[in-house]
Amino acid sequence: MSLFKAASTVSLLTLVSRITGLVRDLLMASAFGVSGLTDAFNVAFRIPNLLRRLFGEGAFSQAFVPVLAASKARDGDAATKVLIDDVATALTWALLATCVVGIVAAPLLVWALASGLDATSFDAGVLMTRWMFPYIGCMSLVAFSAGILNTWKHFAVPAATPVLLNVAMILAAWWGAPWFERRGIEPIYAMAAGVMLGGLLQLGVQIPALRKRGLLPRIGFTWGRVRAAWRDPGVRQVLTLMLPALLGVGVAQLSLLINTQIASHLAAGSVTWVWYADRLMEFPTALLGVALGVVLTPQLAAARTTGDDVRYSQMLDWGLRLVVLLAVPCAAALLTFATPLIATLFHRGAFSDNDVAQVSVALACYGIGLLGLVAVKVLAPGYYASLDIRTPVKIAIGVLVLTQVFNLIFVPHLRHAALTLSISLGALVNALWLLTGLIRRGSYRPQAGWGVFGAQVLGATLLMSAFLLWGAQRFDWLGTAALARAGLLALMVLGAAVIYFAALAASGVRLRQLLRR
């Protein structure tokens, strides 16, 4: 499977996941609107998600996938299967302990994340955190399974798995919430039940996928087996790499925690406004950055292990060109077309005109740094492939400090939108810092033609932006009927895509050569 075909597979399935996630958010916005209880749910859901990023697809994946790919390239499948069994054993027992501690410490966790919640919302957040905390265990094991399947170049199941969470939450909002309400239970609690059902479903589909390929791990349940797993050199290497990775991911999550804490002290609904902006921002970052990172990480690690430095540099160059090609116009769209997007997607039911305006400004601020947010997903694996996690961590710490300086400057003036603006500016600095480091150490050598390519992308983006800005100002996106809005949005997006790619073709960009890799 070519790199582009693999990335396209991941991106397409991720798109399905994001679309179902969008349907989920639409149902939630219509059913629950924006209130203290929605803030409580978002805080409670963010806690296991935060830890999932620490112990699942964050630090653990950053440490595990390069070690696994190197073992596969160097030692063969049989020895690598032993490593898989031992890592699975150590991870499972660590997750069990984490879940017990998290359930007990739920009040402290909610207070640490959002102490500004009122008493009713705080209590609801604690209860939902306790119900949803085991989700971290399910999702960390899902990330472990995904790392195995991606290393063996089976990308479909891991990429499609998140759809199941969205389906479970859709059912919770559509059927579960009214069912709870009829029984005198606060309807928002149905969403917590949906999250747990989604976690179990996602974990369940990994088992047949791993068994089919002979990769299903054997988890040890005896004390001797657990001790042997912790003594495995591969497990120790993963743990050694995880320590700086935990610090790096922890820095990113600390930034999120600080932002949520700040939002909880702003106007009621601020946490939820930023939440919806986050959800839409995740469309381009997942479709572009995450898809490329998933595909490139094991391939870059294999190239490093075999000493193929030329292929390593060429893969990075290809990934960065795709990032620029697709992230720059997406960023321009968020800056010029945020209000039509939010109005079309969310403006119904309890979601008011003011909610549209507040989410739109937060989303537009994300557009400023979208290129950096996506590029980091490609640049950071360049370090992980060399088993260098310390350098990205040091950079992340510096970016965290800088982001909070931006918050101090902008929050008094921009309120909740300052939080997304600060993240954007920090992401641009992060990406530039990572890129400079790879070039200085000679790991990445940019191929010829970047200047011309950048000018071509910029020119096409300006033409597209003019069209989108005209459409945003020409039509009444808040007053138009929902169905008409949706049709108009589809025509505008199609028109923007035609203008952008036609301008690229007219300027001499040969997309087939770029996508053929």
N, C-alpha and C positions, 0 to 999 in steps of 0.2 A: 504494500500500500504506500503510495506517494505521500509526502508530507502534506501537500495541499488536499489530497483526497481525505486523509485522516483528519486534518483540521476541519474540513468541510463537514465530515460526518459528525464530529463533536459539536461543531457550531450549529448544524441543523437540528440535532437533538436538543441542544441547549436552547435553541429558539422555541422548540415545542414546550420545553420546561418553562421558559419565561412567559410564553403566551398563556399557558395554564396558570402560571403564577399571577399574571395580570388579571385573568378572569377571577381568580381568588380575591385579589385586592379590590376589584370592582364590586364583587358581592359584599365584601366587608365594608367598603366605603358606603354602599347603599344601605346596608342593614344596620350598621353601627354608627356611621358618621364619624365625627371627631369629638372625643370627650375624655374625661379623666379615666374612664374604664378602658377605652382603647389605648390610652397611654400606658395603663397598667399591663394590658396584654402585650403591647410592643416591648415594654421593659422586660416582662417575664420571658418572652420568646427570645429576646436578645441575649439573655444570660446563658442558656445552653448553646445558642449560636456562637456566642463569644468563646466559650470553652471548646466548642467544636472546631473553631478556627485555630485555637491553641493546640489541641491534642489530636485533631483529625486532619483535615486537609491543609492545615497550617504547618506548624512546626514538625509534626510527625511525618507528613508527606514530604516536606522539604528534606528531611533526613533520611527517610526510608527509601524513597524511589531511587535516588542516586546510588545508594548502597546496594539495593536490589538489582538495578541495571548493571552495575559494575560486577556484582557476583555472577550474574547470568552470562556476561560477556567473558569473564575471566575463568570461572570455576565450572560452568555448565549447569544444566537444569537440575540434576540430582542433588548437588550440594546446595543449590539455591532453594530447593524444596525444604530442606532441613532448616534453613534460615527462616523461611516463611512460617514453619510450624513453631519455631521458638519465639519469633516476634509476636505471633498470634497469642501464644500462651502468656507472655509477659504483658501484652497490651490488654487482654481481657481482664486479668486480675487487677491491673492498675485502674481500669475503668470502673469496675465494681466498687472499689474503694472510693473513687471520686464521686460516684453517684450517691453513695451513702452520706458522705460529708456534705455534698451539695444540698440534699434534701433537708438535713438538719440545720444547715446554715442559711437557708433561704431568706429569712428576714434581714440578715446582715448583707446578703448579696443585693437584695432589692434596695436597701438603704444606700449601699455604696454606689449603685448605678443611678438612682433617682430619688434622692432624699427629699426633693421638693414636692413629691406627690402628696395629695391630701390623705387623711386617715382611711377613708373608704377605698380609694384607689390603691393605697399602699397595702392594705390587707388583701385586696383582690390580687395584687401582683405577687404577694407571698404565696397565696394558695395556688395560683397558676404556675408559679416557678416550681413548686414541689411536685405538681402533677407532670410538668414537662421536663424536669431535670434528667430523667433516664434517657431522654432523646439524645443527649450527648454520647451515651454509650452506644446506642444504635448507629449514630452517624460517624463516630470514630471508626467503628468496625467496617462501615460502608466505605470510608476513605481508605482504609487498609486494603479492602478487596479491590477498590478501584486502582490503587497503585500497582497491585499484582497484574490485573487485567491489562492496564495501559502499558506496562513493561513488556507484556507478551503481545502487544499491538492489537488488543481487542478493546476497541474504544466505545462500542455502541452501548453496552449495558450500563457502564458507569455514567455515560452522558445522559441516558434516558431515565435513570433512576429517580432524579428529583421530581419528575412528573408525578410520581406516586404521592409525594407529600402534598403537592398542590391539589390533586384529586381528592385526597382525604380531607383537606381543609375546605375545599369547595362544598363537599358533602356536609361538613360541619356547619358552614355558614347557611347553606340552603335548606337542609333538613334538620340538622342537630340543634341549631339555635332556637327555631320555633318549638321544637320538642322540649327543650329545656324550659323555655318560657311557659309553656302550658303546665309544667309541673312546679312552677314557682321558683325556678332556679335562674340566676342571672344568665341571659343568653350568651354573653361573651365567654363563659366557661366552656361552651361547646367547642370553641376554637382550640382550647388546650387539649381536649380529647382528640380533636382532629390531628393535632401535631404529633401526639404519641402514636396514633394509628398509622400516620404517614411514615414515622421512623421505623416501625416494625415492618411495614410493607417494603420499604427500601432495603432493609437488611435481608428480608426473606428472598428477594429476587437475586441476590448475589450468590446464594448457595448453589442453585443449579448451574449458573454460569461458570463458577469455579470448578464444580465437580465435573462438568463436561470436558474441561481441559486438564483434568488431573491435578488441579492446583488448590483444591479445598484443604485448608489447614487442619491439622489435628491438634486440638487444644488440650494441654495437659492439665489434669485436675488433682493430681497427687502432689504432695509437698516436694518429693524428690524431682518430679518432672518440672515443677515450677522453678526450683533452684537450678536445675540444669539449663533451663531456658535463659535465666538471668546471667548465667556464666558464658553463654555462647558469645564468641568474639564479634559476630555480626550484630547481635543485639547490643552489645556494649558500644560498638561503633555507632549504631543508630542513636543510642542514648547520649553518647559524647557529642554527636552533631546536633541532637535535639536541644541541648542546653543553650547554645547561642541562638538556635532557631526559636526556642521558646521566648527568649528575651526579645528577639526581633518581632515576632508575631505579637508578643505581649505589649510591645511598644505601640504597635498599630491598634491593638484592642484598647490599650489605655487611652489612646487618643479618642477612640469611639466612646469610651466610658466617660471621659471628661466632657465630650460634646453633649452626650445624653444628659449628664448632670447639669450642664449649663442650660440646655433646652428645658429641663424640668423646672427651672426657676424663671423662665420667660413666660409669655402669655400661654394660657391653657390651650392645648392642641399643638404646641410647638414641636413636641417629640414626634407626634404623628405627621405633621407637615414634612419634617425632615425624613421620616420613615418612607413616605410616598415618593419623595425625590430620590432617596436611595434606591428604591425599587426600580424606578425607570432608568437611573444611571447604570444599574447592574445589567441592563440589556446589552449595551455596547461593550462594557467591560467583560462580560461573560462570553458573548458571541465572538469577540475578537481576542482579548487578552487571555482569558482563561483557556479557551480552546487551543490557542497557540502554545501556551505554557504546558498544557497537558501533553500535547504531542511532542514538543521539543525537549522537555526535561529528560526523559529516558534516552532519547537519541543523542542529545548533547553529552550525557554521562557516558554512553557507550563510545562515542567518538573520543572523549578524553581518555577513557580507559585503554583504548587501543592506540593512542598517540596520533590520531588523525586530526591534527590541528587545522588543516586547510578546510576539511569538511565542517568542523566545529564553527569556524569563522563564517563560512558560507551560509550555514543554517541560521546563524544569528542575523546576518545581513538580510537574508530572505524574510525572516520573521519581522524585522524592523521595517522593511519596505511595505509589507502588508499592513502593519500597524499605521504607518503614515497614510497609506492609500485609503484606508477605511475609517480610521479614528478622526482624522482632521475634518472630513465632511460631517461626521456624526456630532462632533463638538460644535461646529457651526450651526447645525440644526437645533441643538439644545439652546444655543444662545439666541437664535432668531425666532424659534417656533415653539417655545416652551408652553405658552398659554394655550394655543390650539391643541397641543398634545394633551395637556392636563384637562382642559374643558371637555374634549371628546371622550376621554377615557373615564373620568371620574365625576363629571358634573351632572349628578342625578341623585334623587333621594335626599338623604341628609347631608350631602356634600354641597356646601354653599358656594356662592360667588367669591366670598372672601377666602374660603379654603383653596379655590382655584388660584387666586392671586398669590397666596402665601406659598403654595407648593411650587408654582411657576417660577418665582424669583429664586427659590432654593435650587431648583433644577437648572436654571440658567447659569447660576454660579458654578455648578458642577461642570458645565460645558467648558468653562475656562481651563480646567485642568484635566479634561478627559484624555488628551493625548498622553499625559504623564501617567494617569491611572492605568491605561492600557499598556503602555510601553514597559512599565515596571514588571508586568506579568511575563514579558519576554526577556528582559535584561537580568532579572534576579536569577532565573534558572541557569544563566551563563556562569554565575558564581557557584550555584549548588552543584552543577555538573562536575566542577573541580573540587567538590567537597569543601568549598570555602563558604561557610555561612557567616563567619565573623564579620567580614567586610560589609555585607548588606545590613547586618545588625547595627554596626557602628553608624552607618548612614541613616538608618531608621531612627536611631536615638537623636541624632542631630535634627532630623526632619520633625520629630515630635516636639522638640523644644521650639523650633521655628514656627510650627503650626499653632502652638499656644500663644506665641508672641502675636501672630496674626489675629487670633481670637481676641486678645486684649485690645488690639487696635480697632477691630471691625465690629465686634458684638454690640458696643454701645450705639452704633449707628445703624447697622443692618439687622440687628436682632438675630433670629434663627437662620437667616440666609448667610450670615457671616460664618456660621459653622461649616457650611458646604464650600464657601469660598476659601476658607483657610485650608481645608483638605485638598482642594484643587491646587492651590499655590504650592503646598507642601509636596504634592505628587509630582509636579513639574520639576521641583528642585531634586527630589529623589531620583527621578528618571535620568536627569542630566548628570547627577553625581555617579550613578551606576554606570552610565555609558562612558563617561570620562575615565573611570577606573578600568574598564575592560580594554579601552583603547590604549591607555598608558602602559598596562602590563603586557601589551602585545597579543592578548587573547583574541581580540576582535579587530580585524583590519577591514574598514569599510571599502567596499568595491567601488569602482569608478561610476560616475553618473549621478551621484546624489544631489548635486546642485541643480541640474536640469530637472531631475525627477521632482524635487521639492517645489520648484517654480511651476511645473505643470499641475501638480496637485493643488497648490495655492490658487492658481488662476481659475481652475475648474470649481473650486470651493467658493470663490467670490461670486461667480456667476450663479451658482446654486443658491447661495445665501441671499442674493438680491431677489430671486424668485420667492423664496420662503418668507422674507421680510414683507414683500408685497402682499402675499396671501394672508399673513398674520394681521396686517392692518386693514386689508380690503373687506374682510368678512366679519360678521358678528358671531363670534364663536360661542359666546355665552347665551345669546338669545335664539340661536337656530335650534330647530328640533334635533333630538339625539340622532335619529337615523340619517338625517340630512348632513349633520356634522360628520358622522362616520364616513359617509360617501365622499364628502368634500376633503376630509383628511386623507383618504386613500388616493384621491386624484392628485392632491398636492405632493404627497410622498412619491408617488409614481413619477410625476413631472420633475421633481427635484432629482430623482435618480437618473432619469433620462438626460437631463441637462448636464449633470456631473460627468457621467460616463461618456456622453457624446463629446463634451469639451476635452476630456482626457484623450479620447481617440483622435480628435482633431489636432491636438497638440503633439501627437506622436507617441503616446504611451502604448506599448504593446502588452496588453494584459495577459495574453496567452503565454508569453515567455515567462512572465512573473508567476503565473499560476501553474505552470507545467512541472515545477520541482517536486 
